[in-house]
Each structure stands twice: as structure tokens, then as C-alpha cells.
């Protein structure tokens, strides 16, 4: 059956168009199940009818002509229940309905399964048999798996317009309109749209010669003081909503204002002959252009912070009092570009969702929204913002979707999911302090990935057993110069103290590629295959040694630090890094610090390291797989490139086999092996990682609860059986479908359906 499944998926994927894909699907399914008929009914949301769009066995003239109301027939029953319906004698069922043109009077056995994509029913897939019988479990699982494949194909057809052609119905949009963006903060929020606009346009400010330079500088200083006070007040409000550590993120604004550099730059432009508003525009735009020119997404997002400050300063210079929006009791905050201060201005308890037309999950507003646990969608560029004021809106922060004016049935479904979320969160809370142990006694450590001090309290509240990856580059990226050794020591000390005695793995500086430092520019044609990670720091041992000494000093008396080396592609790099670390250790001990030499590990994230993992394991204390980069390099896919992002799949058979090899090599040398990256928090992947033998999983804090829950509801024996099954498959799509079906059968499917 698995071979048949693979062949069907391959043939359907290779179809020239949507029409051919549907026809191929029904023909191959009918043959595989020896069914007398196989049909696809797609849901026309506008007219609330199921439309027959493809069939093998029923009257071909009925295609596009038969429409069945959503509340009629067995097809409607399948869609309504959102689960398979398996009946041995369909004509005897009270919901049986048949259009004469179908010619299905002689068909008795009926098996129908819903076609669902992102919790939305797109249609129903049906097989029928003349002989009265119930289809067995294997046949039902086969059809359910194919329905999941068909769902993705239909969703793509909907996006390209091919689905509308097949339905050949009214071109009017559905009552509810759905727009796509990028997940910013998880959760589902339902409320009324409140649109906020930028207070003033800096670019519209003209140049003008000042009459009194001293007076212009006084106005500038007063504006800085006023905005600084505004930020202080908003910061205090934020401080009541989130833990103290997260307030540090909001304090970025205050630090910029307190610095004399920005104000002095504007004052220099005033002295050069421009009035204060024009001088402010010049300086702000210089900083914005510099940040926007960088390849690093995180740093590009910081340009919006500078723009926001510039607009707020301008409003005081021009004495423009911005009218505050009328916030709703349940506010969905919407803006082209939103900032942390926009969120802070919403009255406490009223903010239930955030939508930004621009920005990414790295935006300050997205980071803050995650800390505040407010569902957020970023980059929803197609939303008609001017039409959303006071409209009822659903924000789905799991899938990055926004639904405008949902129907009553759809709204009820989202409310059900919100309630299910609460129930799941309660379940996660109950086991927060329990170990991640399978039903048959196998334990796995659950760690967190972090790079911001703002993440510390979230990780601890989620029950993290330590830090599997601390990205030291983020403090470097947030400055306009290399941080001093003492500045680094303070950062690392706070991190180690907060988690002590839990272990903390600190990765040495990993810049280059998609993370260039603004004050250490690297221009390369192919930065992902260039001078990055350990290559840079070994070429600049002064950077490596300064950071290593800061880490070692920070660990004094705590003994919970581990050091990890990034982007290793050859054992010679490991040898050189170990030499430098030993040198730093001796130097710090000579300074009088009472420290222990920490455990040293290597991040396995390039193919060459996979094949040298045995040799690397002999040199270090532990290995940690960076699943994001390893997948990217193994499949030669830049997941940030929309043209090829669909090819990125961490469940690709090649990725799974590489992971198995790393674990086996590490364990042969008695080394601990971990995995960090999105794969460690993916429900479909967790079970396979469990079977492979990973000793610990490191992930973002918000997904710790669901991973712990899955592990405690599964067995190592069952996971091993599933791993053997998927290793015979040749497609990542097939593997994911197989694993999601396994989760469903184990009663864990609600984690998938709830988007958790």
C-alpha cells in the first residue's frame, strides 16, 4: 500500500494542470482500492454547495453539473463532521441523497473523507463499491493520507485561480475573506479592527533655513526630552504586562534617546543650515538607509524602530498632537508598520490580536507580542487596511492567516479552537515540571534556544531544563561596535545565573551569511558558502579569545556553562578552536578566576561535518545538530527564497538518514547528542527524533509544552517502528502524512489541528 501511495503522489505531483491532477487522483485511487467509483467534491463556499469536479465510475456528464447542499447527503455529512464516514450500505442511510444524473443507484459501500487544509474543509473524497461492505482500517488510512495530499494541491489551485475555474461558479468573494501573512506570535484572537496610522511622514518635511539656530536646537532638545518621557511612561505600562526581563527589549528606544549621538547628529545638521524638522529627516534617513542596506533581516527590522522615533520626535517639533485611536474592548491592532509603543498604548486587557502589513517574526513588535502572548500576523501586505476599522477579524498566529468578517459557523470553529488552546495550555501547565519521559520509560531532556535576555523568563516558565543554544551574535548585532569583554561577561553571567544549576550551551560568535555585523561588513557573492561562523573567528583569534575569556569569567562559581562551535566543516577547525579555548582558560585562571574547563561541543550543520561526526566526537564532549542549516545545505535550498522554499523539508529522507548517522557516530564515542532548530519542535518530527536516540531536544520556549506532552503520551518502541516505516519512503510529503496520521491514531491529532 505504501508503494501504491508513493506512485500516486508522484504521478499527481507531475500532472500538467489541476484538472489532470484531479482526474489522475480518482483513477489511481479507484484502481488501488478496486473501487467501482471514486469522486472528488469541492466546496463552493459562496453558494454553500459541494461540486462534483472529478470522478471515475460515476456518470462523467455529471462533472460540474451536480451540486449538493452543505447540509444534504452523505457528502455533506462528511464535511459537517470533518471526519471519515464508512458505511456498508449507503442507500439505507437516512442522509443518503443522490442526483439521478450520477447513476449511483447500484453502489452500496461508501467511504468518504474530508479534504482539510489549515482547518478549513475544502471538499470531500469518496470511494464507492457495488458490494455492501465496510472498508477496513488500512483502506481508510490510505484514503485519509491521500486526502491530505489533495488538500495541499487544492490550496495551491485556490491561490493560483485554478480552483475558481473548476468550480465555475460566481466570481464573487466569499463572505469571509482570508489573507495570508507570516506567523508573528502564536494563538488565535477574535476582535474588532482598530487601525493606526503613522502620525507624520518624515519624508514630506522640506528643507528650510533656520532663523535662529540656538532656538532650533532648544526645540530639538525639548522634543528629545518629551519623547523620552513618553517612552518612560509606556515602558512602565509594558512593565506591568510582561516580566521585567522582557522590558529590556522596550528599553531599546530609551537607550537611543538617552544616547547623545543621535541628538548631536541632528544638531550638527541644524548648525549646517537646516531647521530642526529638516535636520531630523536627514539624520533619520541616513540611519534607515544604512540599516535597510544590510543583508541581515534582524538588522533591517531595526530601521522601523528608528523611523518610529523620528516620527515621534517630529510630532513634538511641529507641535502636532496625534489623536489616539478609539480602542475596542477586544482590539485587533492593525497598521502598515507597528512598533512596540503602538502595542503599549492599547489599554491593558484590550489587546487580543495584532496585524502588521510589513515586518517579520524578527520585528520588535513580534518579539514583544510573543512575550505578551498576543496572537500576531506580520507581513500581511495584501490586506486592505483602510477597510478594516471596526470590522470583526480573526487573527491566526499559528498559520499567519487573517480572516475578515467570518461567517457564524467559521467564527464558532475558531472559538472552539481558542477553547481547545486553553485546554491544551492547561494540560501543558500540569506537566510543566515533569520530565519528558515516554510511556515505556525513555527520558529526553528539553532545552530552549535563545539569544535575547527577554526570552529567559519565558523559557523558565515553560519548564526548560536548560539552554541548548544561546546565540551570542544577537548582542553583537544590537550594537554599533564590538561589545567589550566586560559587556559580554555581564550578558553571559546574567544568562548563566538565571538558569543555574541548569546547563547552558553558549555558541561562539556565528556571523556572516545572513547575519553580517553593520560595523564588520562582509561583501560576498555567495555568503552562505563564504566567510562565516568559525571561519571568521579563527581568522580573527582576537575576537574569538575575547569572547572565550568573557564566557569563562562569567562561569565562575556556577559551573553550568558549555561552549559550542558553529559552522564546523573540518576537524582541523575543531583542533584550532580547542587550542584557543585552552589558551583562554589558562589566561583567565592566571587572572585569579576559580573556574573549571567547560564541556566543548560542535554544531553539526553542514554535510561534511555529518560524515566526520565520528572523528569530531573523539575531540569534543558533545554534538548538537543545527537542523535548519543542515536541511538547507543538504537539499541546496534557501528556505527564504520563495521560488524554492517549498522544496525545504526537514523530513526529507536524506535529512533523516544524515541525522541517524550523526547520532550513531556520537553514541559510539559515548557522546551526548542534541538537536536544535525548528525540527525539534515539530510534532511530526519529534517522534522520529525520539526513535533516533537524540539525548536532548532544543527549541523555542513556546513549543516546549507540546513536545513534552507528545513524548509523555508516546512510547519509544512505537516511535522506533514508525522510523523504520518512514525510512522505506522516498518523499518528505509521504513521511509527514504518515507521521501526522500516526499522531491522529495515537489521539494526539489535536496538536496538529489546533496549529500547536
Secondary structure by P-SEA (a helix, b strand, c coil): caaaaaaaaaaaaacccaaaaaaaaaaaaaaaacccccbbbbbcccccbbbbcccccccccccccccccccccaaaaaaaacbbbbbcccccccccccccccccccccbbbbbbbcccccccbbbbbbbcccccccaaaaaaaaaaaaaaaaaaaaaaaaaaaaaaaccccccccbbbbbbccccbbbbbbbbbbbccccccccbbbbbbccaaaaaaaaaaaaaaaaaaaaaaaaaaaaccccccccccaaaaaaaacaaaaaaaaaaaaacccaaaaaaaaaaaaaaaaaacccaaaaaaaaaaaaaaaaaaaaaacbbbbbcccccccccccccccaaaaaacccccccbbbbcccccccaaaaaaaaacccccccccccccccccccbbbbccccbbbbccccaaaaaaaaaaaaaaaaaaaaaaaacccccccccbbbbbbbbbbccccaaaaaaaaccccccccccaaaaaaccccccaaaaaaaaaaaaaaacccbbbbbcccccccbbbccbbbbbccccccccaaaaaaacaaaaaaaaaaaaaaacccccbbbbbcccccaaaaaaaaaaaaaaaaaaaaacccccccbbbbbcccaaaaaaaaaaaacccbbbbaaaaaaaaaacccccccccccccccccaaaaaaaaaaaaaaaaabbbbbbbccccccccaaaaaaaaccccccccccaaaaaaaaaaaccaaaaaaaaaaaaacccaaaaaaaaaaaaaaacccccccccc
